[in-house]
């Protein structure tokens, strides 16, 4: 289990810090504060709401649930936010959150992945909690990318393809 657990934690850290974070950063850098807080309708979330939500979720499930942080999350407030929080503030919050998540996972002992935790009122193993956050980030990163494409009418240019092989443009080397 130790090798598999180490690999799982390493891949989870990679996806959060080196895949999803740079993509969200790239999107936010293309948008104005007003575009970050635009919503298609009252039932839809803005990119700003999604960033607040991702930060709250990752802190609750990993920093506090898997790690030993204190959970003070107000989930409803993540979606209720309507006043513009400047894009640079959102970027700082997101980067701090991913840094804290990465530090928590870097310290986590793979042998403990099957230990049960009570997170958001639900019994979950640490493995389930980490997988939940990675999946959750993937889903909302896709929404952020799609909304950015709609608002900017531009390609995000995350990849180049040479001889049908993807070249990652947001980092210098492919994952191992």
N, C-alpha and C positions, 0 to 999 in steps of 0.2 A: 504493500500500500504506500510505502514511503516514496518510492520513485514515481508512482502514478499520482500521488497527492502533490508532490513537488511540481510535477509537470502541469497538473491542473491549476495550481496556484500561479505558476509562472505564466501560463497562457491567459489566465484571467487578468493578471496584471498587465500583460501585453495589450490585450484588447481594450481595456479601460484607458490606460495611459498613453499608449502608442498608436492606437487605431481610432477609437471613438473621440477622445479628447482633441487631437489635431483636426479632425473633420469638423467638429463643432466650432473650434476656434476659427477655422477657415471660413465657415459660414458666417459667424458673428462679425468677422472682420470685413465682410462684404456688405453688411447691412448698417443702416442708420439706427439710432435709438428708436425712432418711430416704427421702422420696419420690424425690429425685434419684438415690439409689443403689438403689432398688427394681429388681428384675429379675423378669420373669415366670417364668423358669426358668434353670437353669444354662447353657443354650445361648444365652440372650438377653443383650444388653448393657443396662446401666442408662443413664440419661441422663448420669450422671457419666462413665461409660466413653466414651460417644459424644462428650462435650465434650473429654475428654482426647485422644481419637482425632482429632477435627477439628483441634485445635491442633497435634498432632504432624504430621498430614498436610499442613496448610497451611504450616507452617514448613519441612518437608522439601522440598516441591515448589516453593514460591514463594520464601520467604526465603533458603533455601539453594540450591535448584535453579535458579531463575531469577535470584535475586540472588546475593550473594557471602557469605552466612552460612555458618557451619560446622555441618554436619549431625551432631548427636549423638543422633538419635532412637532410642528403644527402643520400637518399635511394640508388641511383645508386652506390655510393661508397661502400656500404655494399656488393654488388655483384661483384664489380670490384676488390676488394682486392685480391692480389695474393701473396704478400710477407707474410711470416709466422709471425703472431702475436703469441707470446708464449702462450701456453695453460693456464698458470697461470694468464696471463693478461686477457685472455678471461673470465676465471672464475671470476676474480675480477670485470670485467665490468658487467657480467651477474648478479652477486650477488648484486652489487650496483643498477643496474637497477630494479631488483625485489624488493629490499628494498625501492626504491623511489616509485615504483608502489604501493607497499603495504601501504606505508605511505599515499599516495594520496587517496587510497581507504578507509583507516581507518578513514580519516577525512571527507570523502564525505557523504553528507546528503542524505539518501535514498529517501526522498521526491522530490529530484531534478533529479531522474533518467530519467524522460521523457523530461527534458529540451534539446533543440536542440543545437548542436554545429556544427561548420564548421571545419572538420578534413580532412586533405589530399584532400581538395577541395570538400568534400562531406558533405551534411547535415546529421547528425546522432544524435540520442539521446545519452545521456550518457550511458544508458542501452545497446544500440546497440554497442557503442564503447568498453565497457567492455566485452561484449559477443564476439565481434570480436577478441579482444586480447586473451581471453581464448581459443577460437577455433583455432586461429592462432598458439598459443603456443602448443596446443595439436597436430596439424598436423606436425609441424616441430620437436617436441619432438619425434614423431614416426619415422620421417626420420633419426634423429640423432641416435636413438636406432638401427634402421635397419642397418645403415652404420657402427655403432660400432660393431654390431654382425658380419657383413661381414668382417671387418678388423681384428677382434680378434678371430673369429671362436669360440666364447664363449657365454654362456647364461648370461644375465645380472643379473639373480637371484634377481629380485625385489620382488618376492613373494614365499612363501611356501604354500602348500595346505595341510591342515590337515582336514580329514573328509569332503572333498570338500569345505572347507571354506578357503578363501585367508587370509594369514597372511602377512601383509606388512613388508618387511624386512628393508626398508630404514627409518623407524620411529618406535617409541616405542608403539604407540597406533593408532587405527583406527580412521578415522574422525567421528565427531559427526553429 
